[in-house]
Amino acid sequence: MLQEFAGAWWAWVILGFALGVLEVVVPGFIFLGFAIGAVVTGALVWFGIPAGLPALILIFAIVSVVAWLALRRFVGVRDGQVKIWDRDINDSP
């Protein structure tokens, strides 16, 4: 039963869109990589990739990590975004 559900391309795409909506609700670029991974996995299933559930989960994980790293590289931390503290708040001026 689970094997048949995992092979349904629409299930992966719905999971991807649900994770995309969750990304809008919860800030932080955490779920967007997973959303991209799920949609790409759904597209691969739709194109007819012959893979079982373990292989699809592996593809999902690899694509999600690559997408997350690419998002962090191109959209994530910008120059000057990190605050470096040079004195403690408890130090007397």
Buried (B, 14 or more C-beta within 10 A) or exposed (E): EEEEEBBEBEBBBBBBBBBBEBBEEEEEEEBBBBBBBBBBBBBBBEEEBEBEEEEBEEBBEEBBEBBBEEBEEEEEEEEEEEEEEEEEEEEEE
